[in-house]
């Protein structure tokens, strides 16, 4: 660093998202910027470390974090695949028409990034089960959770949210449930659909807050496909690195691993400091917000099997309210296609923000999820005081590592999900997660995706054309267990299902034949009935990381700051990136009033290099291939070559002006 200048216009401490955006904007405005960070990676609190980096730097990036393996004996094998993991410390969403995407397109930083659409959006019903939110018109009218009148009211309410004037139409709206009631929507599914899934706000919030979220959600629909939400591939730190690369192209200097106590240069104008490096008197920690985080690596998806087989690469979100919290929980499931985990696994991020001064019942999100059975995972490691050791009863015989490496247990065959032992031939009575009889099989031919980005209707709501059964769930008879089939996640019974692809015959007792062509005996019926009660096996947890992050965006004390110091919040508890972009733009307008924020760089075709006339090459008649285009344009039209006759004489057949 000895060859660096002694002074810069701006010195930025911290490589978080807002700091990197601000660094790129200042550099594009023509200022010299020195960007420093004490950590060795870009991103600050927005890092996406590998598995080994997360373990080695957990105490530094997330103080007080607790990391636990469900099977400690498998830890070394998973560490050998560390580079396949990108575990976000602060995962967030992008709205297709939000400030994040607009800034990326305007500054041309988007060429450094890749995104995937969020195709599955879920909420949790009163029974604690996942329900897919019908956020598209076709999904809404295929849903069986709303009556026909409610579907019409939902469409009209969405149109009202888009066209309303908040100052005029929402002045006396009151709470959001009261606004829904005035539009004929009083049911729980309607409140969960608009408040949680679309508005991403608590259902009892003021009407203005939820309607603003609905307007942003609906405005982003159709921008880049049916999904209004995007997630960056390889983690949120990619956005920080993209803006750092953009700043470096325009002249910014970056130094990672710098010593905060020994800055290498001085700032001529202003020192921009992340709140990680702020002095104690600059912040009022009494107004901080806590964000409870948990990272789970699982061996499968939380979605039902009928959807998981068709949407293996789907990014899923679940928004719900936990007891004891005033803000909703966001559960984000990332498949291997995002580049965040190896094949055969999923990364689940749980984000639970708290209001200032709120005292949650527990600091473990997974423990707070106890009432919601569909978001609980099997074989949870003891990551907190209220978690218990995994028992042998809920552990599958085949481990998650065996599945990913294509291995099996010592017996060669896994036990079935109901805990039935293998028979004398060494074959399992019912393999893990598979149904023994064809009564529970769903025909693959009717489970086709609904659109190009992976959105699809629930296969249980689609008719089976081969048997001509209607799609109305009210016409479905009860299954073999005596329980009515759930139209959202339960497959229909034998009256509405076609035979499987093997077309196995049934014996005289009505039981389908097994794979060997023999009829299933009575000993296999209890296992099949137990499997029918559990239509899909919950994924097992491989790794769990629990930690707490602090949102200090409301803790700044401007009166205590020196005149040449600006403090930038390093983290925000919102579910999207837009707040970080808005804060960076506000600071840029204060530092550089009247200048454009992140202007679009010129295209290479539009670049013009000025050259003095005295240095321009002379134009003569022998212009060869080495002359530049400017000289060729300045020269008069070249004389065409003379036509050569067979006898070697040249016939001057050119026009008079050419001579």
N, C-alpha and C positions, 0 to 999 in steps of 0.2 A: 504493500500500500504506500510505499515511499514515493512513487511517481504520481500520486494523486495531487490535485490542487489543494491549497490550504483552506480555501473557502468555496462554498457552494451557495447558490441562491436559497435552496431548501434542503434540509436534512430530515429524512423520515426514519423514525425508529419503529420497527415492527413490520413484518411482512404479512399482515392479515389482509382480508379482502378489501376493506375500505382504504387501507393504506396503499395497497398496490394500485387500486383504481385512481386514487389521488395522485400517486407518483406518475402514472401514465398521463393523466390530464395536465399536470404541471410541465412535464417534459414536452408534450405536444404544444403547449403555449409558449415554448421557447426558453424556459428556465432550466438552469443546471440543477440537478437533483442527485443527492447521495442517499442511497437507501440501505439501511443497516438492520440487522437482526442478530440476536444472540444465539438463536437456534440454527441448525444446519439445514433445515428444509424451509421451503416457501410455504406460506399459508398461516403460520402462527396458530391461532385457535381453530383454523379451518384446514388443518393438515389431514392428509389421507395416508397414514403410514402403513407399511407392510406389517405382517404379523410379528416378525422379529423386532422391528422398530417400535411397534406399540408396546411390546413387553419390556424392552430396554429403556424406553423413554416415558413410560406411563407416569412415573412419579413427577416428571418435569412438566409434561403437557397437560396432565389431569391429576393434580394433587388429591390424595385421598381415594384414588380409584382402587377398585377391587377386581382382580382378574382371577377366574377359576375355570379349570378344565373339568368337563364331565367325566372323562376318562383320562387321568393323568398319564397313564401308560402310553396313550396315543399322542401325547404332546410333541414328542420329538419327530414323529412322522409328519405331523401337520406343519411343524416348523421348517421341515425340508421343502415344503411347498409355499414358503412365506411370500415369495415374489408374486404369487397369484392373487394375493389379497391386497385390497385397498380399503382400509377400514376408516371411514370418515369420522372425524371427531365432531363435525358440525354439518351433517347432511341437511340440505335445503332443496326447495323446489323452484322451478322457473315457470312463470306464467307466459304463455306464448306471446301475449301482447303487453307484457309488463315492462318495467323500466330496465330490467336486466337484459332481456333480449333486445330491446331497442338500442341500448348502449353498445351491446356486442355487435350488432349489425352496423350501426352508425360509425363506430371506430374501426370496423373490419377486423376486430379481434376474434370474431366468430370463426375465422378460417383455421384457428388453432384448436378448435374444440369439436367434440361430437356429443350428441344428445340422443336420448331415447324417450319415447312418449310414455306417460303413465296410463296404462290401459285398464287397470282394475281399481275401482274405488269402492270401498266398503264402509259400512257402519255396523254397529252392534245393537241388536234389538233388546227388548226387555228381558228375554231369557238368557242373555249373554252369548248369543250365537251371531256369527257374522252374516250379514245380508248385503248383497251387492246393490249398490246405489244406482238406480236407473237415471243416469245423468244425460242420456241422449233421448231424443224423441222416440226412436224405435224401441229402445229398451224400456221406456216408460209405458208404452202401450202394450208391451208384451208382459209387463210385470203383473203378478197376481196379488201383490200386496196393496194395491189400490183399486177401488171400485172405478167404474167407468166415469161416474160423476167427478170423483176425485182426480182422475187423470185429466179431465177437461179443466178443472180448477187449477191444477198444477201448471198446465200450459199457459193459462191466462195470467197466473201470478208471475211466471217467468217473464212474460211480455210486459207486465206492469213494472217489474224491477228494472228492465232495460230502458223503458220510456219515461219513467217517473222523474220528476224534479224534486230532489231531496228537500230543498228549502220550502217547497210548497206542498208536496204530497205527503211528506213524512214529518211535518212539524208537530203534529199531535198524534203520531202513530203509537206512542207508548212502547211497550216491549214487543219483541218479535212474535211471541205466541199470540198476542192480541191482534197484530197485523195479519197473521195467517188466518185467525178466526174470522176476521172481516171479509176474507176472500174464500170462505167456505172450507178451510183446511184446518181441522182440529185433531187429526189422528197423530199418533206417535211417529209412524213412518214418514209422514209429510214434514214434521219438524226435524227429524234426523236428516232427511234428504236435503232440505234447503239450509238449515242452520249448520249442520256438521259437515256433510259431504261437499256441499257447494260453497257455503259461506265460510266454513272452517272457523266458526265462532260458537261460543256457548249458546244453547237454545234460549236462555233467558236474557240474552243481551239486548240492548236497545235496538229498535228497528233500524235506525240509521246505520249502525255498525254492521249488522248482518246483510242489509241490502247492498252496502258498498262492496262487501266481499262477493255477493252474488253477481253484481254487475261486472266485477273484474273477471270472475270465472266465466261468465257467459260471453264476455267480449273476447276471450281467448279461444273460444271454441271455433274450430274450422280454420284457424290460422295456418297450421302445419299438419292437418289431419283432424280427425274427430276429437282427439284428446287435447284439452286445454293446458296440460301440465307436462313439463319436461324435467328430466334429471340428467346431469352431466355424466358422461362415461368416465370411469377411472377416478371418480370422487370430486368433491367440491374444490380441492386444492388445485385442480386443473385450471379453474377460472383465475385463481390468484397467479399461477404461473403464466397464464396467457397474457394478463395485463402487465406482469413483470417483463415478459419478453417484448411486448409492445413498447414499454418504456425504455428498455435497453436499446432497441433499434433506433430510437430517437435521441439517444445520448445519455440516459440515466446510468449511474454507476451503482452496482449492487455489491454488498459485502456481507455474507452470512458468517455466523460464528464470531461476530464482533464483540468486543468488551464494552458494555454500557458505561463503565466508569472511565474509559479512556477513548473518547471519540476521536477519530482520525482527522477530523476537519471541523471547521466552524461554519455556522449558517449566517449568511449576510442578511437575509430577510427574516426567516422564521424557522423555528424548530418544531416539527410535527411529531408528536409522541403518541404511541399506542398506550392505552390505559394499563397494559402490562408493565410499562416502564414509568408510569406516573408516580410522583411522590405522594405520600400519604395525605398531605394537606390539600392536594388538588382534587380529591374525590370525597364525596359524602356517601360512605358505604351503607348508611341506614336506608337508602332508597334502592338498593340493588335487588335484582330479580334472580331467582335461582332456576336453573334448568336441569331437571333430572334426566340423565341419559343412560341408556343401556344398549350395548352392542351384543347381538346374539348371532353366532354362526350355527346354522342348523343344517340337517341333512335332507330337507325337503321343504315344500311350500305349505302354508297354512290353508290354501284353497282346497276345496273338495276335489276328489280324484277326477271327476268328469271334466272339470275346468283345467286341472293341472296337466292332464295329458295333452290338452290342445293348446294351452297357453304357457308352455314351459319357459318362454322368454319374456313373460309379462312382468312389468313393474307394477306392484300392487301397493295401495295405500289403504289404511283403515283409520278412521277418525271416530273417537268415542269419548265419553265423559267418565272419568274415574271417581269413585267415592272419595270425598275429602278434598277434591281439587276444584278450582273455579274456572280453569281453562282446559280445553280439550287436549287429549293425547293424540299424537300422530305416530302411527306405526308404519314404517316404510320397509317393504321387502324388495331386495335387489337380486336379480338372477345373475348367473354367470355372464350373460350377454353384456352387462354393464362393465365388465372388466374388474369387478370388485371381489370376486371369489372364484375358485376353481369349479370345474364341471361337477355336478352332483351335489352342490351345496347352495345355500342361500345366506345372505347377510340381512338381518332384520335390525333396523334402527328404531328405537323407542325414544320419543321426545315428549317430555311432560313439563311444560313451563308453569311457573308459579307466579302469582301476583305478589307485589311488594308486601312484606310482612306476613305472608301466608305460611302457616305451619302445616305441612302435609302429614298424613298419618304414618308414612314410611318414606325412606329415601331410596327404596328399591322399587323400580317401576314394575318389575315382574311380580313382586308380591302384591302390589296394588291391583294387578290384573286378575287376582284370584276369582272374582265373580264372573269373569268372561272366559268361559272354557275354551272357546275357539282360538283365543290368542295366548293360551298357555301351551307350553311345550313340554314334552316328555323329557325325563332324565335331566332335570335342571341341576346345575352344580350349586354347591352351598356358597353363594356369593354374598350372602348377608346373614344377619343373625336369625331372621325368621325363616330362612331356607333350610331344608333338611337334606340329609344325605340321600342320594338316590337309592332306592331299594331294588332288589332283584325282581320284584313282581312287575315293575313297570319298565324294566330294561329289556329290549329285544335281544335275542340271542345273537343276531348278526349286528355287529357294531357299525357305526357310521363310517369309520375308516375302511372297513371291509367292503362296504358298498362302493365307495369311491375308488378303491384300488382293485375292484373286481375279485375280492377274496371272499371266503366264507369262514365259518367257525370250525371248531375241531371236529364236529360231526359231519361237516360237509353240507349240511342243510340247515337253514334257520327254522326256528319254531314259529308257529303261527301267532297272529296277534292276540288270539284269545287265550294263549298260554297252553295250548294242547301239545302234548309231546308227539314226536314222530312215530309212525307205525313201525312194525317189525321189519319192513322192507327198507327202512332207513329214509323213507320219504316223509315229509311233513304232512300232517293231517290237513293243514290249510296254510299256505305260504303267507308271509307277512304282507298285510295290506291287500291281499287278493281274495276275492269271493270264491267259495267252493262250488256254488251252483250257478247255473245260467239264469236263474230267476232274478239275480241282482245285477246282471250285466247290462250295460247300456249300449245300444247299437252305435257303432262308430260312424255309420253312414249319415246319421242325422245330427252329428255334433260338429258342424262346420263353423269356422269363424264367421262373424257378422260383417267385419270390414277389414281394411288393409293393415291397420295398426294393432290388431290383436283383440279388438273389442268384440265380444260375442255374447249372444244370448245364452242363458243357462240351459244346458242340454235337457234338464228335466222338464223344461217348459215347452220343448219342441215336440211336435207330433212325430210318431214313427210311421213314415209313409208306407213301409212294407206291410203293416197290419192295418193301416187306416184308422188309427185311434185318434181321437181329438186331443188338442193340446190343453184343454181346460182342466186345471188341476182339481176342480170339484168333481169331475167324472172319474177320478182315479180311485179305485178301491183300496182297502187297507192291504198292507203287505203281510208277509207271513208271520210277523211278530204281533200283529193286531194293531199296530200303530199306523195312522194315516201317513202317507208319503209326503214329505216336505217338498214343495215344488221348487224351492230354491237350491237345495243341495242333495236331497234324497232321490235316488233313482226310483222309478215306478216299479210296480210289482209285475207278476207274470202276465196279467191281463193286458198290460199296455207296453210290453217289451217284446221285441222280436228275438228270435234265437240268435246266438252268437255266431261268429264267423265259422266256427267248427261244425255248426248245426248238429249238436249232439242229441241223440234220441233220448226219450224219457222211457223209463220202465213202467211196469203196470202200476206201481205205487204212486206214479206222478213225479218221482224224483228224477232229475236229469242224470245222464250217464257221466262218468268221470272221463279223464283224458284217455284212459286205456279202453274205453268203450264199455266198461262194466257199470251197472247201475250203482248209485251211491247207497250204502247200507245205512241202517238206522244209527250206527255209531257216529257217522259223520254229520248227522243232523244237528246236534247241539253246537258243534263248531260253526256250522253254516249259519245257524240262528244267531249265535253271538256275533259273527261277522256282520250279519244284516243289521244288527243294532248299531254297529260302528261302521258307517259307510266309508270312512276313510281314516287311516292311521295318522295321528298327529306326528309331526316331525320331531325328532330328537335333537336336543341341544348339544352342541359340541364344545362351544366356548361361550363364556359370558363375561362381559366387562361392564361394571357399574361405576359411574362417577357423576359428579355434580359440576356444572359450569355456572359462572356468574355473569349475568348481563348487567354491565355498568353504564349503559347508555343514558340512564337518568340520574347518574351520580356525579356528573361533572359540576365543579364549583368554579365558574368563570372568574369570580372575584379574587380567588386565590392564585390564579395563574400569572406568571410573568408576562410582560408585554409581548415578547417574541416567541411564546410557546402556545401551541394548539394541541389539545388532547383529542384523540380519535378513539371512539369505542371499538374494541376488538371483536365483540360478539353481540348478537341480537337474538332475542328469544322468539322472533317471528319464524313462521314456517317457510318463508321464501327469501330469495336474495335481494328483493327490491329495496328493503330498508337500508342495506349497506350501500347500494348505489345512490339512493336519495341522500344519505348522509354525506357521502363523498362529494356529490354535486353541490350541496349546501356549503361545505367548507371551501370548495374551489371558487364559488361565487364570492365568498368573503375575501379570499386571498387574491383573486384575479378578477375584479369586477369588470364587466363589459366584454370579456373574452369568451370564446365558444368552448364549451365543455366537450372534450373528446371529439374533435372534428374528424371527418372522414379523410383518410390519407389519400393523396393523389394516386391515380392509377399509373402504372409504368408507361402506358401508351400516351398519357397526357404530359409526361415530363419533357420540358424544353430546356436544353442546356445553352445558355447564352455564350456567344463567342465574339470577341472583337473583330471588326471588319479587317483590321490590319493583319490579323493572324489567319484570315480565311485563305484557303488554298486557291491558287490561280487556276483559272479555267482555260484549257487549251484544247486543241483538236484531238490530242492523243489521250483522252480521258479513258483510263483503264478501270479494272475492277476494284482497285484499291481506293478510289475516290468515294467520299461520303455522299449521302443523299442530298445534303444541302448544296454541294457543288454541282451535282447533276441537275438539280432544279434550276440553278442560276445559269447554266449553260444553255445556248440556243439549241434548237432541235438538231439532232445529229443527222448528217447526210446518209441516206440509205446506201448500202453497199452496191456497187455496180454489178449488173448481171453479166456473168461470164459466159461467152459463147463457146461452142465446142472447139473452135479453132484457137481458143485462148485469148481472143480479143474481147475487150469489154465494151458492151453497147451501152451508151449513156442514154438510157430511156427515162431518166428522172425528170420531174417537172422543172419548170424554169426557176421557180423560187427555191427549190432544193439546191440548184447549182449555185 
